[in-house]
Amino acid sequence: MTWLQRLTLGQKFFAAFSLLLLLLGLSLAAILFYLSRINSYVERHKRITVPAISTAAEMQHHVFQMTLHAHTVFDQASADDRSEILRQLALRESETRRALEYYRSTHAARTHPIMFRMLAQHGRADLADQEDQAIKEISERLEALGSRLKDMVGELQGGRDREAHVTLAKIDVLSPQLTDALGTLVDVHTKVDAEMKAEGDSLLLQAKLVILALVFLLGLVIVAAYVAVSRQIARPLRRLADTADRVAHHDLSAGFDPWPARDEVGNLARSLEAMLVNIRERTHALEHKTRELESFTYTVAHDLKTPLREIEGFSSLLERKFTDTMDATARHYVAVIHSSALRLTALIEDLLHYSRLEQQALPSTAVNLRALIEQVLAERIGTVEGAQPHITIDLPYTEVLGEPTSIRQVLVNLIDNAIKFSRGSDPSEITIGGAATQTERILWIRDNGIGIDPEQAHKIFGLFERLHGPEDYEGTGVGLAIVKLVMDKHKGRVWVESAPGKGATFYLAFPDEQQGSDQPSAFSPDRQKLRADC
């Protein structure tokens, strides 16, 4: 089957369909062939058998009429009446002769090669002999009957009634013999008709068997085509799909099975294998670069944090020991140095946290979200200076699927932002709520703070993106980037709805049972738009 492996898919399908069409053509040809033979049988039956029996019956009727007329001629007194009866006798005798000749030339089995060959095939060629013998006997009896009728006519015309009665007696003897011969002819042709019917039944049976054989062969070809397509196309594609799915789920140890065929499936398998080798090489190189970058990041962070700690420590020492001896300008410079060192230290810590999160694979487990929110609130509210915000929690569910440490960091960042940006409101209010859809569990954190311009909403989840200066609101510009990174790793989503001076609502959508959704929620008409902005 090496030649089959060299064919393309199109050529294989063409060969299969060509074979199917060939079998269908053969089936149609066989059906037409047997239909023509059956039609020929029906035509011969109508043209030969039925008219032959009718002709033989007609001759029997003529013989009976001749016998009847021969007996009635003596009952007629006038010469004209006798002449009319004698004329009828001559007419009947002539019609009988014509019918016999018509039968001999048109209906006899030996005059039809197909019919005679059929009788020979059935082993009944003797029927043709019997038919010939019956025709010969009928011809002889008819000749004798005609001769006796002529004699009787001459005797009647000569006034020899006594001799005519003797001749009539002879006619009475010949007439039954002729009738019996005609009956024999009818019986013989009835047997011929039975053989023709048997031939018709045989043709019909042959047609059925041939059609059944072709249908069976067609079924075998269809099954063979199915098996070939399954082996040559479906199974290889299924294996390719399974391997591709493993590769898509980061299992680079998977390998595409070599396929010997030179068709499109084989080409696809070889292309995918080459692609997988390329992915492995690129992944290895990327992992190597990532390790180098991670090492570089930690090295730089460590090298930066050491002098920053010294700057922060010495600036604090200057503030404590030399406050009285420094003028206002010097104290301001020292305070700026100290706060800048603290802010840079916090920025480095946030960047390290972001980098670690980016490299981590977050396992999924059931997280008690309500308990986690209450724990974070207990910790963060204690650090608030001044008036405490009024916080409301209204969650319709308790748990989500995710990694608890990273989710806790998301809650810390969002709650800190809500406290920070609503501290100028009187009173400061924070609402934590949620909703559940068929595929997601959604959490929102709403504040009544300064709000965000919707045109700027798409910026705030980027790294180092800030809408306010550090002199207005503290922060590093990394917190919301961490929020988005964590939600991306959970295959969830984050977006914001806000307006200047009307507070902000941050939404977190966690997949329910590991199923994501792109459908907008009923409670948030702007959700799809804001998601795109994020």
Secondary structure, DSSP 8 states (H G I E B T S, - for coil): -HHHHTS-HHHHHHHHHHHHHHHHHHHHHHHHHHHHHHHHHHHHIIIIIHHHHHHHHHHHHHHHHHHHHHHHGGG--SHHHHHHHHHHHHHHHHHHHHHHHHHHHHT-GGG-HHHHHHHHHTT-THHHHHHHHHHHHHHHHHHHHHHHHHHHHHHHHTT-HHHHHHHHHHHHHHHHHHHHHHHHHHHHHHHHHHHHHHHHHHHHHHHHHHHHHHHHHHHHHHHHHHHHHIIIIIHHHHHHHHHHHHHHTT-TT---------SHHHHHHHHHHHHHHHHHHHHHHHHHHHHHHHHHHHHHHHHHHHHHHHHHHHHHHHHHHSTTTS-HHHHHHHHHHHHHHHHHHHHHHHHHHHHHHHH-----EEEEHHHHHHHHHHHHHTT--SS--EEEEE-S-SEEEE-HHHHHHHHHHHHHHHHHHTTTSSS-EEEEEEEE-SSEEEEEEEE-SS---GGGGGGTTSTT--SS-TTTS---S-HHHHHHHHHHHTT-EEEEEE-TTS-EEEEEEEEBTTB---S--TT-TTHHHHHHH-
